[in-house]
Amino acid sequence: MKMLVGLLFLVAFFGVIETLTYRSLWKVYHTSSWWQGASWVWWSIHGLVWVAFVAAFFFWPEWRATHPVLLRTIMAITFALLIPKMFLSVVQLVDELRGLGMWAWLKYHGRPAEGSMARGSFLNYVAQGLGGLVMVGMGYGVTRGKYAYKVREVEVQHPRVPRAFEGLRIVQLSDAHLGSFDGTPEPVLKALQKVQALQPDVVLFTGDLVNELADEAEPWIESFAALEAPLGKFSVMGNHDYADYGPFDKSDREASIAKLKDIQAQMGFRMLDNDHVVWEKEGERLVLAGVENWGKGFRQSGDLERALAGSGAESDFTILMSHDPTHFELQVMDDKAPVELTLSGHTHGMQMGIEIPWLGVKWSPSSFSYKRWGGLYREGQQYLHVNRGFGVLGFPGRVGMPPEITVLTLVKGNPEA
């Protein structure tokens, strides 16, 4: 029943978008000699796309495991067409409302409003121009944007940072989703080499190494194993690391989880499954803890109390690795847990958005689902950093939300000063 309701919603949504898009084009071009033929081609192509998408909607659990390239292709084409038409449809809806207002004016006054037709044509051209620009952006996101890795330097200032660990450089990676790449693309390998060039003191991976099964990570063992850091490399489980999203039975899932942990060990990562380590230097301590996935609406295998037990977190600066940022909001924030810095991922920044720091512009569709979806957040004396992700999932591209390598540097001081 849920699938049927979802399908009906999609059909209605696609119908509205296609109707508004077609209306915009029809208003400008329907008098052209080539319009009839172009119209037939338009509906044929889009009909095929939506049929393919509906098929993917029904069979995605199986296809993610058996036909991943086909599924990624369908998603890429669907989103590359849909997102530009959504922008176009919004403008066209404004024009439809303008037309309704003009009709009401005509009924009441007996004559059209002055300049109304010109404004209508202008809106049609604006809509189509905007849609074209967005389509170019989507094309870039699929072909180049998903490889445009950005190194983000983040300073974490806190009065409890131990002097002995001041200046500690933490490289955070998250959401690699290695199954979304065909083979081992050279740009991704170069991005991993870039991580090493940053000379991190420690490398932390905050979950979702794969999409479905551990097998996806096997071709990448050597590349991740090449990463080195004096304090080591640590990782935690993300919601996709449990093989929960495919047509797998319990034994398949257990085998994949065991294999994933073995692969991460081969990569040189120590997995902190509800566990912690303590670093000591010059008589001072710093705690690193990690939990399995715990998120609102997702698997909740993490056990924060167990992870911190015996760590001394109450008296020492503590860093927590937890894949889903809602864990911070529900179990850490407001001093629910003695954790100064939480590192998460999960949101991907929805792989779309716009960020212009010097203008104070920061927006992503992720903001509809997550209050804290990307970057550094401070609540009192507690920080959360949400990495925007290293890979892609679903839509095989990134538009305005580049894949991220984060370097967090610890600084002793009062952030409110």
N, C-alpha and C positions, 0 to 999 in steps of 0.2 A: 504493500500500500504506500509506504514512504517513497519507494522508487517511482511509483505511478504518479504520485503528487508532484515529485521533483521533475519528472518528465513533462507533465502538463504545464508546470511553471516555466520550464525552459522553452517549450513550444510557444507559449504566450509571449514570453520575453523576446524571443527571436522574431516572432511575428510583428511585434510593435516596432522593433529596431529596423527590420527589413522594410516595413511599410513606410516609416518616416524617411529612411534613406532613399528609397525609390521615389517618394514624392518630391524630395529635394532635387533629384536628378531630372525627373519628369518635367518639373516646372521650368527648368532652364533649357532642356534639350529636346522636348517632345515634338517640336516642329521641324527638327532636322531630318533630312532624308534617310540618314543611317540609324535613326532611333529605334525603329521596329526590330531590326536585326540585332542591334546592340542590346535591346531589352531582352530578347530571347536568350542571348548568350549569358547575360547577367543572371537571369533566373535559373538557367541550367547549371551554371557553375556553383551558385550559392545553394541551390537545392542539393547538389552532390555533397557540398561541404557539410551542410547540416545533417544530411542522412549519415555521413561518416561520423559526425560528432555524436549523434544519438546512439549509433552503434557502439562507439567508444564509451558512452555513458553507461550502457548496459553491461559491457564486457570488460570494463577497465580492470577489475581485479585479476582476470585471467591474462588480459593483454599486457599488463605491466610486467608479467613474468615471461610470457611466451612471444609477444610481439612488441617489444619496447620501442624499436625504431619506428614502426608504424604508428604507435600511439603518440610518440613525440612529434611526428610529422603532422598528424591530425591536429594536435594541440597547437602547434606553431601556426598552421594555416588558419585555424579557427580564431585564435586570439589576434593574429595579424589583421584579419578582416573585421572582427567584432569590435575591438577597442576603438579604431578610427570611426566606425559607424556609430558608436555610442556618442562620441563627441558631435558628429554631424547631426545625429538625431535630436540632441538637446537643442541645438540651434534651430533645427527644423520645427521642433515643437513650439519654440518661441514664435516662429513664423506662422504656424497654424493658429496659434492664439491671436496673433496680429490679424490674420485673415478673419477669424471669428469676430474680433472687435470691429473690423472694417464692415463686415456684413451687418452687425448691429447698428453701426453708424448709418449705413445706407438705408436700413429699414426705418430708422428714426428721422433722418434728415432728408432722405430722398436723393442724396448725392454722395459719391465717395469722398473720403477724407483726402485733403490735398497732399500729394506726394506719397500716398500709401503704396502705390504700385512700385515706385522706385525703391522704397525702403524694403519691400518684399524681395525684389531681385537682389538687392545688396545682401540681405541675410542669406539667400541661397548660395551666393558666391562665397560669403564668409564661411558658411558651413562646409562647403566642398573644399575650400582652401585649407581649413583647419583639419578636416578629415585626411586630406592628402599629406599634410605635415606629420600627423600622428602615424600614418601608415609608413612613412619613411622612417620615423623613429622606431616603430615596431620591427621593421626590417633590419635596422641597425642592431636592435637589441638581440635579435635571434642570431645574427651572423657575427657581430663583433662585441656587442655590449656585454654578453655573458663572460667574455674573456678580458674585459677592461678592468683588471684588478687594481684596487685602490688601497694604499697603505694609509691608515688613519692613526695619527699620533694622539693619544689621550693621556692627560695628566690626572692622576688621582691623588688629591691632597687630603690628608687626614692627620689629626694630632696623635693618633695611636700608631702611626707607622714607625717601626723600630728604626733607630738611627743606623743600625748595622745593615738594614735592608733598604735604606733610602736610595732611590735611583734604580731599584730593581726593575728590569725590563721584562715585561710579560707579553709574549705574542699569543694572542687568542685567535684560533681558527674555529669555525663552526659550520655545520650544515654543508658538508662537502657533497653529499648526494652523488657519489661516484658512479652510480648506475645511470645517471643522466647524461654521461659523456660517452660518445662513441669511441671506444678504444682509450688511448691516453693522449689527448691532444697536446701538442707542443706548448700552446699558451698556458695550459694548466701546469705543466712541468716547469715552465719558466717561473710561474708564480710561486711554486714551492721552493725553487732556488732563491727567489727573492726573499722568502722567509728566512733562509739561512744567512743571507747577506745582512739582515737586520741585527745580527748578533744578539739573539735573545738570551736572557738568563734562564728562562723556562718557557716551554711551549705547552699551551693548554688547548685541548680540543673539546668543545662543549656539545658534542652529540650530533647524531644523524650522519654517520659516515656513509651509509648506503640508503637506497630507496626501499628495497624489499629483502634481499638475501645477502648473506656475507660474501657470496661468490663475486659480487660486483666489485669488491675491494681487492681481490687477489692481484690484478695487474698493477696495482699501485703500491704494493708492499715495498719494493726497492726505493721508490721515490720518497715515500714518507719516512722510511728507515734512514735516509740520508740526512734528515734533519737532526741537528745536535744542539744541546743546551746544557750548561754546567749543572743546573739543578734538576735536569731531566725533562721528560715529556709525560703529560698526564691527560687522561680522557674520561668522559662519562658517556652513558647511554642516552640517546635521543629517542623520541617516540617511533621513528622509522627503523631503529636498530633491532627491534624485537620481531620482525617478520610478521607484523600484525595486519598488514594491508594487502595480502595476496591470498590466493586459494590454497592456503597451507594448513595442514592439521597440526596438532600439538607436537608431535614428534619432529615434524619439519621445522617448526619454530624453535624448538629446543636445540636441534642440531645446528641451525643457523646462528643462534645466539652464542653457542659454544665455539663455533668456527670464527665468528666475528671477534670474540675475545682473544682467540689464538692469533688471528691476523693482526689485531692491534698490538699484541705482544711482539710479534715479528717486526712490526713497524717501530717498535721501541717505546710504545706508550704503556704506562701503568694505568690500568683502569681503576678509578676510585668508585667502586660500587658501594655507596653508603659507608664510606671509609675516609680516612684522612692521613696526611703526613705532617710532620713537624720539622721545620728547618731551624737550626740553631747556629748563631754566628755572634761571636764576641759577647757571649753571655745573654743574647737576646733571642727571642723566638718569633716565628711566623707560622701560622697554621694554614694549610691548604686542605679543604674538604671537598668531597664530591658525592653527589647523590644520583641514583638512577632517575629515569624520567619521572617527573611529577608535574602535571599541568592541569589546569581547569578544562574539563571536557576531553582530556586525553588520559592515557595510562598513568596511574599514580603508584609507581613501584618504589619511589624514593622514600627514604627514611632518614630525615634530617637529624632526629635525636640520636639515632645509631651512628650516623656519620660523625657527629661532634663528640660522642661519648669518649671521655678520657683525653680530649685534645688540649684542654686548657683554653678553649676559645673565650671563656668568660674574661680572661685577663690578657690574652694575646690578640694581636691583629689577625683577623681571620678572613680568608678568601674562600668563597663557596662557588663551585662549579655546578650549575643546575640548568639543564637545557631550556626549560620553558620559563619565560619571565613572570608568568602568573604565580609561579612558586614563590618568588620573591614577595609579591604583593600579598599573598595569602598566608605565608608561614614565616617570613623573615622580616618584612617591613614593620615599622613602628616598634622596633626592639622586641619582636616576638622571638627572635633568635639572636645570639651574640655573634653576628656576622657583619663585618664592615664593608666588604665588597663582594657582590654576587655577579658572576659572569654567566650570561645566557645567550641563546640564539633563537632558533625556532621560527621567527616571524618572516625572515628573508626580506623584511621591508616590502613584502608582497611582490618583490622584484620589479616594482614600478613606483615612481614617485618623483618628487622634485625637492631638492635641498640647495638653498642658497644662503649659507651661514651669514654672510655680511649683510644680507637683507632680512635676516631672521625668518626665512622661509624654510619650513620643514613639513612636508606632507607626503603621506602614502596611504593607499587604500587600507593598509594594515591598521590605521588609526581607528577604523570602524570596529575592529575586533580587539585591539590591544591598546591600552593607554600608553604603555611604554614599549615601543616597537623597534627602536633603533638609536644607538648612541648611549651617552652617559646620562644617568638620572641620579639626583641626590634627594633623599628623604631624611631630613634631620642629619644624623651622623652616619647614615648608611647609604651606600652607593649600589646602583645596578648598572651594568653595562650590557647592552643587547647588540651582539654582532649581527650584521645584516646578511651574513652567509657567504660561503665560499663557492657554492655550486648553485644549481637551479633544480626546480621541481615543478611538474605540471606544465606551465608555460616555459618552453626551453629558451628563455632569453631574459635580458634585463634592460629596462628602459628608465634612465634617470636614477637607478639604484644599483650602482656597480658592485660586483663581488668584493668582499672586504677581507683585508688582513689588518688586524688591530694590534698596535703596540701600546700597552698601558704601562706608564711609569709611575711608581710609587714615590710620593713626596711628603715629607713630614711637615705639617702646618695646619692652620685652621682655615677651612674653605670659606668661612664667613668673614674672614679678616679683609 
